[in-house]
Every structure is written in C-alpha cells, then in structure tokens.
Amino acid sequence: MPALRTEPRRVLITGSNGLLGQKVVELLSQSRSYSLQLVSSQEDSVFGPDTAPYAMIDISDRKQVSRVVENFQPDTIVNTAAITNVDACETNRERAWKVNVLGVENLVHAGKLAGSHIVQLSTDYVFDGKAGPYSEEDRPNPLSYYGRTKLASENLLRTSDISHTIVRTMVLYGSARKVKPNFALWLVGELKENRPVRIVSDQIGSPTLVDDLAFGVAKVVELKKAGVYHVSGPDIVSRLAFAKELAKIFRYDAELITPQLTAELRQPAPRPLKSGFIILKAQVELNLAMSGIEAGLLILRNQLSTTRHPVEISRQ
Ligand SMILES: NC(=O)c1ccc[n+]([C@@H]2O[C@H](COP(=O)([O-])OP(=O)(O)OC[C@H]3O[C@@H](n4cnc5c(N)ncnc54)[C@H](OP(=O)(O)O)[C@@H]3O)[C@@H](O)[C@H]2O)c1
C-alpha cells in the first residue's frame, strides 16, 4: 500500500527573532512535518526567506494579528513574543500589559476562529519566591508587574475555551543572532575582559539552556500536549554559583566574581528569591533530558567558539 501523504502542520511562531523564537524556528524548520510562518517586531527576519516567510507585526495590534492568522490558518501558534525586561515592565506598565496580555488576547481571538492550539511561554515570576522549587500545582503570587502580566495571560488562556499549553521557564541562557545579552552572555563578555563583577547570592533558580527549552516546546507542538509544564534545567542554584561554574567552564578568573545581595541593586521590580522548578512532569510526559549547568555551559562554550554570535552580542 502506498504511504499516506499528510499535509505539513502549519505553525505560527511569534517573536521569531528572539532568543527562544530563533531556536524553535531552527528546530521546526528542519522537519518536513511543519510549514512555518514567522512574525516578530523587527523589520527583517534573522532568517532568510528560504527558512520561512516572515512578517513584521506588533502582537498588541488586533488587526495585524487577525490578518496574519486569517491568512495562514495555523494549526498551532507558539507565542514567544513578550516584553521580557522585568524592570521595563515595572516602569512602563501600559506597554507591558498591551504586549504581554492584550497580545495574547489577540492571538486567542484570532486563533479561535482558525481552530488553532496555542503554546504560551510563561515564567517562574508568577511565583513569589518564598517556597521554591515550584511544581505546576503550586499557587502563583507574582511580586512584579512582569509576573502579573504573565499570570494574567495564563488566566486568559484558562478562561477561554481554546486548546492551549502553558510552558513556564526561567533564567534562559544561550546564544542566537542579534539578541539582547542574557545573564550568561553578559558574564562571558565581562570576565573575558577581566572586569570584576558583583553577582547576587540570594536569588535561587534553575538556569535553562535555551536549546533544551526549544526542544521541549517542539515536543509540546509535536504531541499537542495541553496543560501547564515547567521546563527548566534540573539544577537549583544561586546566581552566584551559576556564575562561578561559568568561570570554571570558560576558564576565566573566578576571583573576579564577588557576592552581593539583591536588595543592594535597588531594581525597580522585586525578584522572587527562592525559586526553581520541579520538572518531573516535563521529563516524564515530554521525555525531556534537560542539561544541568555544567553540561549546558559546556554546550554554550562550544557554540560560542564555533559561531560569530558572541562578537555581535558583546558589542551591544
Ligand atoms: N529570558 C528569560 O530568562 C525568560 C524567563 C522566563 C520566561 N521567559 C519567557 O520566554 C519567552 C521568550 O523569551 P526570550 O528570552 O526569547 O525573549 P526575547 O529574546 O526578548 O524575544 C522576544 C521577541 O519578541 C519580540 N517582541 C516583543 N514585543 C513584541 C510585539 N509587541 N510584537 C511582536 N514581537 C514582539 C521581541 O522583539 P524586541 O527585541 O524588539 O522587543 C523579541 O524578538 C517570553 O514569553 C518570556 O516571557 C523568558
């Protein structure tokens, strides 16, 4: 009997120029099972037209979202677009709400008409950091406005009758084209130049290699698993311990790193201090093998020595 030919599934990826968005595009575009449409806020895609068609849109604009979704009729929408700068969300609340909440509402509205499943990225900042590590069943209580917008977007999905998955993650690190420097990339830039750095010792979390998270998102898309998943690295460490491990793996001088407390930074947005995720559900149901910090930082070191991304990033 001839093999049945199935149509590729249509996946719309928002924030495709961002750190996670790029990795999801790289993974899904390798498979013939998917046909992709990319959207992000920049004029041009970081990918060429051979990878996938691209449109510049602002997800907070309902008309722009409706137009793209109506034309493409996605089977699945992966929403990685967000205002991710936690302090900027605290000081520009109107913009944060527009993008992180109304943007999701726009995707839900258009996605319902197209019959789409939505995969929404969320964060450990929905928790207060008093009693981590957290499981999917723990009660959210965000401290910051960013956390409130992300929880509001989760609740929006829960109360709409659209099929959806919420993937919560934290402390992303990794390398991609023209992205804002994440903690690990910033630290590599500083230590490489022998600049002393002060790193907080009282923020505990689970650093997550972005490549592993993208793999998890691809699994969710493939299996169309609904519900909430915590997807992060398995180690629960302080930011200081993560920084020291980075210095060791990259063979930089660990003496350049000295501890400080979060309160000393006087940042506009409060941070959850005792965080971290229990990732058993994702490990079992999605069959994910997440890298610990040693393995993840070795992968990052290898990536940075074989790509030109670090040069672009260290100039920012
Ligand atoms: N990074 C972390 O440590 C972390 C931790 C927990 C959860 N998350 C969540 O994971 C997701 C991905 O994070 P990420 O680190 O990959 O973020 P990112 O690098 O900032 O990527 C987000 C992308 O979305 C774009 N974007 C922003 N506003 C938009 C809008 N109104 N319309 C269309 N595109 C827009 C951004 O463009 P601009 O660069 O121009 O803004 C950027 O290209 C987010 O939902 C975030 O909340 C991230």
The ligand as a MOL file (V3000), in Angstrom:
LIG
                    3D

  0  0  0     0  0            999 V3000
M  V30 BEGIN CTAB
M  V30 COUNTS 48 52 0 0 0
M  V30 BEGIN ATOM
M  V30 1 N 14.5920 35.1710 29.0340 0
M  V30 2 C 14.2470 34.5670 30.1720 0
M  V30 3 O 15.0810 34.3730 31.0820 0
M  V30 4 C 12.8280 34.0850 30.3660 0
M  V30 5 C 12.4800 33.5240 31.5900 0
M  V30 6 C 11.1750 33.0790 31.7860 0
M  V30 7 C 10.2490 33.1860 30.7640 0
M  V30 8 N 10.6000 33.7500 29.5850 0 CHG=1
M  V30 9 C 9.5740 33.8850 28.5380 0
M  V30 10 O 10.0050 33.1820 27.3930 0
M  V30 11 C 9.5670 33.8650 26.2040 0
M  V30 12 C 10.7460 34.0830 25.2650 0
M  V30 13 O 11.7490 34.8450 25.9280 0
M  V30 14 P 13.0730 35.3160 25.1890 0
M  V30 15 O 14.1310 35.4340 26.2000 0
M  V30 16 O 13.2780 34.5010 23.9560 0 CHG=-1
M  V30 17 O 12.6430 36.7980 24.7750 0
M  V30 18 P 13.2860 37.7780 23.7120 0
M  V30 19 O 14.6500 37.3320 23.3230 0
M  V30 20 O 13.0770 39.1660 24.2140 0
M  V30 21 O 12.3410 37.5400 22.4380 0
M  V30 22 C 11.0610 38.0600 22.3290 0
M  V30 23 C 10.8710 38.5160 20.8930 0
M  V30 24 O 9.5470 39.0410 20.7600 0
M  V30 25 C 9.6340 40.3200 20.1510 0
M  V30 26 N 8.5180 41.1650 20.5570 0
M  V30 27 C 8.4130 41.9560 21.6570 0
M  V30 28 N 7.2550 42.6120 21.6510 0
M  V30 29 C 6.6120 42.2690 20.5210 0
M  V30 30 C 5.3750 42.6350 19.9260 0
M  V30 31 N 4.5740 43.5460 20.5040 0
M  V30 32 N 5.0080 42.0800 18.7520 0
M  V30 33 C 5.8200 41.1880 18.1470 0
M  V30 34 N 7.0140 40.8040 18.6370 0
M  V30 35 C 7.3970 41.3330 19.8160 0
M  V30 36 C 10.9470 40.8740 20.6600 0
M  V30 37 O 11.3670 41.9780 19.9030 0
M  V30 38 P 12.2030 43.1630 20.6390 0
M  V30 39 O 13.5560 42.5790 20.9080 0
M  V30 40 O 12.1850 44.2440 19.6200 0
M  V30 41 O 11.4460 43.5040 21.8970 0
M  V30 42 C 11.8450 39.6360 20.5270 0
M  V30 43 O 12.2840 39.4790 19.1850 0
M  V30 44 C 8.8490 35.1230 26.6890 0
M  V30 45 O 7.4690 34.8920 26.7150 0
M  V30 46 C 9.3570 35.3100 28.1110 0
M  V30 47 O 8.3990 35.9820 28.9100 0
M  V30 48 C 11.8700 34.1990 29.3520 0
M  V30 END ATOM
M  V30 BEGIN BOND
M  V30 1 1 1 2
M  V30 2 2 2 3
M  V30 3 1 2 4
M  V30 4 1 4 5
M  V30 5 2 4 48
M  V30 6 2 5 6
M  V30 7 1 6 7
M  V30 8 2 7 8
M  V30 9 1 8 9
M  V30 10 1 8 48
M  V30 11 1 9 10
M  V30 12 1 9 46
M  V30 13 1 10 11
M  V30 14 1 11 12
M  V30 15 1 11 44
M  V30 16 1 12 13
M  V30 17 1 13 14
M  V30 18 2 14 15
M  V30 19 1 14 16
M  V30 20 1 14 17
M  V30 21 1 17 18
M  V30 22 2 18 19
M  V30 23 1 18 20
M  V30 24 1 18 21
M  V30 25 1 21 22
M  V30 26 1 22 23
M  V30 27 1 23 24
M  V30 28 1 23 42
M  V30 29 1 24 25
M  V30 30 1 25 26
M  V30 31 1 25 36
M  V30 32 1 26 27
M  V30 33 1 26 35
M  V30 34 2 27 28
M  V30 35 1 28 29
M  V30 36 1 29 30
M  V30 37 2 29 35
M  V30 38 1 30 31
M  V30 39 2 30 32
M  V30 40 1 32 33
M  V30 41 2 33 34
M  V30 42 1 34 35
M  V30 43 1 36 37
M  V30 44 1 36 42
M  V30 45 1 37 38
M  V30 46 2 38 39
M  V30 47 1 38 40
M  V30 48 1 38 41
M  V30 49 1 42 43
M  V30 50 1 44 45
M  V30 51 1 44 46
M  V30 52 1 46 47
M  V30 END BOND
M  V30 END CTAB
M  END
